[in-house]
Amino acid sequence: MDVLALLKSASLLVPEETASDNDVTVNDVWEYLARDEWETALGLLEELGDVRSLPAAFWASMAAAAEELRLERSAAWCHWREGEALHGVIRADLTLRAPSDGGRRSPVPGAGVLRPMWDIGHRTPTGEPAYAVARLWVEGLPALGPGGRAPVRLAPLTPERWRHLRPGHVITLHETGRVGGAAVLLEAGLTG
């Protein structure tokens, strides 16, 4: 399928009354599509997707268009959002430990590559933490530096283990046996 058809398909799934903080609407998207400014239209549609919950089909069309345009990060983001549309959203405010406190010395990649373990409150029969794994996406940054703080999104590999979590819960990130950071949940709404 071509990019124009994919973007048109996605734009038809955005309710007409939806407007971003910058007053962008789907009508603006159509203007850019008419001028074959596909990358701009894709960016505006991503912005509209942040305003309200849109179906997985929207994000799947967006991901396919981004792949056709060879926009790797945008494609990864749209695939991420497609997963959230299907399984729900977990957002948190993550603070990494500083290297001087035993934290990592290199930045955390921001685009869903890292799959750290998380202590989300489950225990083994012997009382040890039973870690759960979730991919991590740093919002608005290509990477999160050592000791840094940023909002993040998590995509659990076993969502059913995360359903007990609620906003305000604190979970800890583990890449080794030591705590690598702590996250306060901002949103925790897994489905299915």
N, C-alpha and C positions, 0 to 999 in steps of 0.2 A: 504494500500500500504506500502511496506517496505521502509526503510530509503535509501537504495542503489538506488532503482528505483526513489525515489523522488529527490535525489541529481543528478542522471544522467539526469533526466528530466529538472531540473533547469539548469544544466551545458550546455545542448544543446541550451538554449536560450541566452547564452553569445556569442557574436560575437568573432570569433577566434582571431582577431587582438587586442582585449581588453587586456590591461596590466595595472597593478596597479603601484603606485610609486615605489614599491619594485620589479618590473618586474615579478609579479605573473601573470600567464596566465591560461586559462582554461586547458591547457595541464598539468600544475602542479596539478590542481584539479583532473584530471583523474588519475594521479600517486597515489595520496592519496586514491582515491576510489578503485584502484586496490589492495591496501594494507589494505583495510577495515578500514582506519583511517577517519571515517565519520565526527567526530567533527572537525578535522583539515580541511577537505574538505569544510564543511559548513562555517567555518570561512573565508577561502579563497574566497568562492563564495560571502559572504557578502562584502568582500573587493572589489571584482570585481564589485559588485552592486553599490559601491560608485563612481566608475570611470565613469560610463555612465548610462543613464536612461535605465532601463530594464522593460519588461512588468509585469503586475500584476501576470500573470501565474508563472513567475520566483519566485516572492516573496511568492506566495501561496504555491508552492512546497517546498520552503525553510522553511516556517513557519510549514508546516506539518512535515517535517523532524526534525526540532528542537523540536517540540512537542513529536515526537516518541523518541527522544534522551533525553527527559525531561530537556531540556535547556530552562527554562522559560523566561529568559530575551531575549535570542536570538529569541525565538518564538514570543514574544511581538514585538521585533524590526522588524522582517520580516512581521508581520501583519501590523505594522505601515507603512512600506515601500510599502506594497501592496496597502494600502489606498492612499498613495501619488501617486502611479502609476495610480490609478483610478481617483483621484480628484485634483492632483497637490500638490505643495510644498509651505509651508510658513516657512521660517527660519528667525530667529532674534537674535540679541545680547541683552540678557536680563540682567539687573542689578536690583537686589532686594534691597529694602530699608533696611537699618540697623535697628536692634531692637531699638537702641537709637533714631531713627527717626520715630518710630511707625511701623516698618516692622515686619514681622513674626519672631518668636523666634526659630522655628524648621526648619530643612532643607526641601526644596521642593523635593519630591520624583522624581527621574529622568526618570522613565520608563512609562510615559504616564498615570499615575494614577490620577494626579491632573487635575481638570477641572475648572480653574478659569474663572472669568468674565474679559472681556477686553473692554476698551474704544477704539473703532476703528473709532470714528468720527461721528457715528450716534446719532441723538437727538430725544427725545420724542416731542410730540406737545407742551409741556410746556418748552422745551429747556434743559431739563435734559439729561445726557448721557443715551443712549439706549445701554446697555452693550450686548456684544455677548460672547458666551461661546466657549472655545476651549481647548481641551486636550493639555498637555504640555509634551514634551520629552526633557530632558537635554542631549545634545550631549556629549558623552565621559565620563560622570560622573554618578555614581549611584544616586547622590542627589546634589542639589545646596544649600549650607549653607546660613544662614541669612546674608544679605548684600553682597552676592556673585555675580559674573558675569560669564556668560557662553553663548555659542551659544545654541539656543533651536529650536525645531521644534514645530509647532502648527497644530492641526487637528481640524478645526472648526466644531461645531455641525450643523451650518447652513452656508455652504460655500458660498452661493449666497450673503450673507451680507458682505463678505470679499473681493469680487472681485475687488473693487475699490482701494485696497491698492497696493502700489508700493514700491520697495526698497528705503530706506531713510526715509519713514514715521515712526513716533514715535507713539507707542500705549502704553497704560498703563494697568497694571495688577491690578485687584481688587479682593480680597478675602472677604473683608468687605467693608464698605462705604469709607474707606481710600485707597489711592494709595499704592499698595504693591511693585511696581516696574515699570520700564520703559524698553521698548524694541525698538530697532531700527531695522527695517526690512532689512534683507540682501537679501532675495529672496521672491517673492510673485507671484506665478504663478498657480492659481487655474484654473481648467478646468471644462468642462461639466456643 
